Every structure is written in C-alpha cells, then in structure tokens.
C-alpha cells in the first residue's frame, strides 16, 4: 500500500478511536461547559447552553454518567461546570465526587441553567455561555464532540478555529473498501495494537457490565434467553448489553467510532464474540477490527456523525464484514455483505439516544450477519432494487445521500415531536 495512504489510515484510527465516558452528547455538553468555566475562572451565577437539534435529541433520554441518575442538557452542563476537567475531554466528568453530585442537584433546582435550541446550525453544535457578576465567558464546540471552535471572554474572541485543520487530521475522503481491506491485511500491528487493544478492553468491560447487572431495558440479557449457545445471538447480545449500560448512565469508558460510543461497541463486540467462537488468533482479531472500524467510518463520512439515520446500521454492517474477515472472506464477499445489510435495515431512524438504541444495535448486527451469510453463498440484492447498485461504493454513497440529505426533514420532524412543537 502507498505510504501516504497507509499513514492516513493510521491517523484516522488514532483520531477516531478515542475513549469517552457515557453517551457522547451529554459528555460533549459537559466538556463545553467545563471549558467555559475554566475561561470564566469561577462558578457562574447564570448559564445558557445553546445546542443544535441533534444534540438535544441525543441528550434528552439518557442518564448523565456520575450524576446520581440525573438526566438532561442542564444537568450535563452544570456537572461539567462543578466538577469537569476540560483537559480530560470526553472523560471530562470521570472524577466526580458525591459533593459534586449534590451541588449539581442544588444548582439545577435553583434554575441557574437553561437550554435553548440553536436553529440554522450544523448538526453538532454546542455553545456554553456563562456569567458571574460582570464577567462572561463562552465556548463553542462544533463538527466533532471535542473540537473547540471558539472561546470568548467578556465579549472578546480570544481563540477561534472553526474548522478542523485537515493537515493535522486523517483524510476520510480517501477511504474505500478495497484499500481498507488491503490495509487490514498489511498493517503492521505494532502501529495499531495500542488503539485496538484499548477498544477491546474498554468495550468488552461495558458489555460484560450490561450482561451481568440490570441496566436499562436489559436487551442484551433478554437476547441470551433466546439461546446462549448460538454465536449469532451472543454477538447481538454482547453489543446490545454495552448500550444497555451506557444509555442508563454507566460510568465505564468506551472507545467510540464516528463520535459514538454505541457505534464503537457495535463495531467491537460482535467481532470479538465470533473470534472467540472461531478460536481466531489475536493478530487476526486485530486485523478484523481494523477493517470493521474503517468500514464504519467510511459509511458514516457520507452521512455525518449526527443525523436522523441510525448509525448502528453502519456499525452493524461493518461488524459483519469483520466477521467475514475472520472467516477469510475476500473483497467481493465483504462488498456484498455491506449491500445486503444496508439493503435490509438502511431506514432505521435515530430518535435520540436512549434505551431502545440497544435494540436497534441488535437489529443492525442481526441484519449484518444475515447479509454475510447470504454473501458467502453468492446471494446479493440486485442493482435497481431500491438504493442498491452493482458497485459497492456507489451503494454506500446512495445510503449516505439518503441519510444526510433525504432525512433532513425527518430529523426536523423527530425533534419537533420530541420537544412538543
């Protein structure tokens, strides 16, 4: 593989597969508020959190980690102000103490924070505005959950970087199935071992937590009642259980994919379960996860991190490709697996982060596995059937266009329903 492309893929993995604690959107709010508190230099007397619709949608239904069971934008922001450490980024509230939880409850009850919908902004936008006496501070995060785009102090802009600097970042426009497969086959594992081993460790731990204790709707545990001897069910259960715990405020960190912990778990756990079943060696598992993560990122780059399109679908399809890789699949089987998976569940909507995400993950992984079982028998949905093309890349692009452009009005309607408009 060309060295420039090789280095680019390594950059992408290092940037994208990072730890986060809890649902990523409330954590991003806590991070933004914690940074604003740092700039202000004191606890604010008043604060406003302005968010794009997709941020509000993904915060409304989940428990904020380390909050003592509290939910909502205001709670995430206040906890970030009270106890957040901005330098920890997406683990910003990992060091909360009981007194911080108590103080958050008190400040919330006093109504010091309000949330406002910021219309006309991109899907990932958060602005925290804080005031104490005559002092003010504001911080904006946009594009990525940990990308600070602007900092203001007393009305003056003191820092601004609205766009992510591409030369410092991996170029996801260079992703394609053929090169991803070549990279997975050829990558020196020493270049990715730390990233992938952390992903396995963290995501396996939260999956185990979800399968062991009673979190949320217990989708993972329910699945195992269907037949724990079936590897397909175990793969679905392992992924769903991680989401069960995460959506209900479990404080264990996860390694994300496409800015999402749920998608990170979905990319990881089905492949880990199948590797155990097949007794695959560690090197093969690592290569399968490299493939899975990059294929998920490849699909999501056409859609964006936040939309009305459920990202678990992309991750579930990618996980099935990782399973195919463990079984020695070639380029065509992997491409057909993607077509079969997306041709099946490509219309699942995202109506916010919540307990049912675990069930959607299970459905996406199930569709992916069925897609692989079809593909290895040379069965594939045909060109002209809906959004499916003969060309694997074109099919991914079609789904991406539908998710980004076609579902814009769906996204607005979902948000209006959720906020009671």
N, C-alpha and C positions, 0 to 999 in steps of 0.2 A: 504494500500500500504506500502511496505517496506520503512523504514525511509531513508535509504541511497538513494534509487531511488527517493523518494519524494524530498529530499534536492537537489539532482542532477537536477531535473526538475526545481526547483526554481532558481538554479544557472544559468541554460541555459536561462531562461526567462529574468533574470536580466542582463545578459551579452549581449544578442542579441537585446532586445527591447530598444534600446537607441536612443536619438534624434540625428538627422542630418539635416543640412540645405542645400537644393538643391540636385542635382544629386550627389551621393556619391563619384564617381570617381574624379571629379574636386575638391571636398572638400578634399578628401584624398591627392591630389597633393598639395593643399594649406596648409594642415596640415604639410606635409613633408617639404615643403619649409619654412614654419614659424618656424618649429623646427630647421632647418639648419641655418636660420637667427639668431635665439636665440643663437646657438652654435658659430656662426661667430662673433656675437656681433656688427654688423654693416650692413648697406645696401651693398649688393655685387656690384662689378663692372661688374661681369660676372657670369652666371649660366647655368648649363646644367641639364635638367630633363630627366632621363633615365627611360623608362616605358615598361612594358610588353604590348603585343599587345592588350589585352582586356581592359587595362586602356585607351590606345589611342583611341580605338574603342568607348568607352563609354564617352569620353570627347569631341570628335570632333563635335558632332551635338547639344550640349546643351549650353544654356546661363549660364555663371558662376554667381551665386547669388551675389547681391550687387556690380556688376561690371559695372553697367550702360549699360547692353546689350552686353557686350563683350563675346567672345567665345574662347575656345581652351586651350590646356595644358599650353602654355606660359602665358596666362592671369591669369589662376588659380594660377600658381606658383608665378608670380610677385605680385599679390594681396596678397597672403599669406605672402610674404616677407615684403611688405609695411605695411600691416595692420593686419596680422594674429596674433592671440593669441593662441599659441600652447596648452596651458593648457585647452582651451575650446574644444580641439579635433575636433569632427565632426561638431562643431558650430564655428570653428576657425575664419571665416570671418563674424561673426554676428554683429560686432561692427564697421564696415567700415564707414568712413565719406566721404563726397564729395571730399575733397582734396586728399584722398587716391585713389579714382577712377581716378582723374585727373593725379596723379603721376603714376599710373599703365599704363595709356594710353601713357604717355611720355616715360616711360622706355621701354614699348613694342615697340614703334616706333623707339627707339634707338637701338633695337635689342640686348638687354643685355642677353636675354634668348633664348636657343634653346632646342628643344625636340628631343630625339633620341630613336629609338626602341631598346630595350634590348632583344635580342634573346636568347633562351635557358633557360629563367627563367620561374618560375611558373606564372599562370595567373594573380595573384595580386602581382605586384612588382613595386615599385617606388623608385628611388634614386635621391635625390637632391644634386647637387654639386655646391657649392658657392665659389667665390674667391673675395677678396678685398686686393689689394697690394700683400704682401707675405702671407697673412692669408688665410687659406682654411677651409672649413667645408663640411661635407657630412652626410646625414641621409638616411637610408633605411627603408622603410615600406614594409612588406610582410605578406601574409597569411590573415590578416584582415586589414580593411581600417585604423584602428587606432593603429596597432601594430608596434611599433618601434623595428626593429630587429638589427640595428647597428647605431652607431654615431662615426664619425671620426673628429678629429681636427688637422689640419696641418699634415695630413697623418697618424696620430696615432689613432688606435681604442681606444676610451675611454668608450664605452659601447657596449655590444653585447648580444643579446638574440634572436637568430634566430627563435626559436620555441616557441609557446605559451605554458606556463607551465600548464600541464594538471591538476595538483592537485589544481591549483587556478581556474580552468575552469570547466564548466559543461561538462560532457562526452556525446556527442551526439550519440555515438555508442550504447547507452542504450535506445535510442528512439524506440518505436514500437507502432502500432496503439492501441493495447489492453491496454497497460499501460498508454498511453496518455489519452484514454477515462476514465480509472479508476481515473487517476489523476485529470482530469477536473471535475469529479463527486465529488471527495473527498477533493480537495484542500481547505484549509482554506483561504477564500477570503481576509483576512487581510494580508496574505503573498504575494498577487499579486495585491491588489487593487490599490496601487500607480502606478505600472507599466502599468496596463491595462487602468486605468482612464486617464493617460497621453497619451497613444496611441489613445484612443477615442477622447480626446480633440484636440490634435495636428492634427491628420489625418482628423478629421471632419472639422477643420478650413480650411485646404488647399483644401479639397473637395468643401466646400462652396465657397471659392475664385474662383475655377475653374468653378463653375456653375453660378457665379454672373458676372464675368468680362471676357473679351475677351482675353484668353490666348491661344497661340499656335494654333493648328488646331481645337480647340473647339469640340473635340469628345464628351465630356460629354453633352454639351449643345445640340449638334446635336441629340444625342440619345433621349433626352427628347421630341424632336419633333415627335418621333415615337409613343409616348403615355405615358404621365407622370402618368397616373392612374395605369399603370402596374408595380407592385413591382419588377418584373424581370428586366424591363428596368431601373427603378430608381436605382436598385442595381448596374447595369453595369455603369450607368451614374455617380453615386457618386464616384466609383473607378476611372473611366477614367478621370473625371474632376480634381481630385487631381494630376494626372500625367500631364494633360494639363498645369496646373500652374507650376508644378515643373520642367518640361522639358524646360520651357521658362524663367527660372531664378527667379521664385517667391521665396522670401527670408523667407517665413514661414517655421519653422522646421517641420519635420515629424518624427515619430517613425518607425524605419526600421525593416525589417525582413530579415535574411540571407544577411546582409550587404547592403540591397537595400531599398530605400525609396519607390519605385514603388511597390515592393512586400509587404512592410509594409502597404501601403494604400490599396492594393488589399486584404490583409488579413482582414482588418478592416471594410471598408465601406459597402460591401455587407451584412455583418452580422449585422451591426448597422441598416441599412435600413430595413432588414427583422424583426429585433427585434422591431422596431417602428411599422411596419405593424401588427405584431402578438401581440403587446402590452405585450411583454415579460418583466418580471421584471429585475431590474438591476443585481441581482445575476445570473440569467440565462444567460444574455448577457455576463457577465464577464467570466462565465464558458465556454460559446461557443467560446469566443475569446482566452481563454487559449488553448482549443482544436485546434482551427484554426492555431494559431501561432506555436504550437509544431508540428502539422502535416506538415506545410510548411517547417519548419526547418528539419524535418525528411526526407522529399523528397530531399531537397537540399544537405543534407550531402553526398549523393552518387554522386552528380553532381559537387559540388564545387560552391563557390559564383559567379565565373565568368566563362562562357563558351559560346559556340555557341547555347546553349539550352536556350530558353526564360524562365526566372524564373517566369514570370507572370503565366505560365501554372501551376506550382506547387502551387503558392499562390491562383490562381483561384479555383483549385481543393480543396484546404484546406478550402477556404471560403465557398464553397458549403457544406463541411462537417460541418462547423459551423452553417450554415442554417439548415442542417438536425438535428443537435443537438437541436436547438431552437424548432424544431418540435417533439422532443422526440425520435429521431432515435436511434437504437441500433447498436452494433458493426458491424453486417453484412450489414446494410444499409449504414453505413459510409464507410466500405471497398469497397462495390460495387460502391458507388459514386466516389471514387478515381479511380477505374478501368475504369468506364465509361468516366470520364473526361480525363484521360491520354490516353485512347484508341482512343480518338477523336482528341485532339489538341496537342498530345505529340511531334509533329515535328516542331512547330513554332521556327524559328531561331532568335537568337539575333544578329542583325547587328548594335549594338551600341545604346546608349541612345539618344532619340530624340522624336519628336512629335508623331510618329507612335506608340510609346510604349503605349500610351493611348488607341489606337485602339486594340492593342494586348491584353491589360488588359480586354477590353470589351469582346473580343472573348473568353478569358480564363474563365471569370466569366460566360458567357453565356453557355459554354460547361460544366462548373461545375454544374450550376443549372439544365441543361438538364440531366446531369448524375445523380443528386439526384432524379429528377422526375422519371427517369427510375428505379432507385434503390428502391424507395419506393413502386414501383409496381412489385418488384422482377424481373426486367429486367436487364440483365448484359451481357456484351460482354464475349464470352466463351473462355476457355482455348484453346490455339493453334491458336487463331486469332491474328497474329502479335506478339506483345510483351506481350500480356495478359496471365496471369496464373490464375489458380484457387485460388492460395494463394495470398492474398493481398500484403503481404510484398515482395514476390518474384516479383510481378508486379512492385512495386516501385523500387526494385533493378535493374530490367531489363531496366526500363526507365533511371535510373541513369547511368547504364553502357553505354547505347546508348549516353546519354548526355555528359559524361566525356570522354569515350574512342572513341566511334564511330564518334563523331562530332569534333574530333581534327583537322582533315584535312579540314573540313568545316570551322572551326574557322580561320585557316590559310588563306584559300582562301578568306573569307569575308574581313579579314584585308588587304590582298594584293589588292583586288578590291578597298577598301576604301582609301588606300594610293597611288593608281595609279601604282602599280607594274605590 
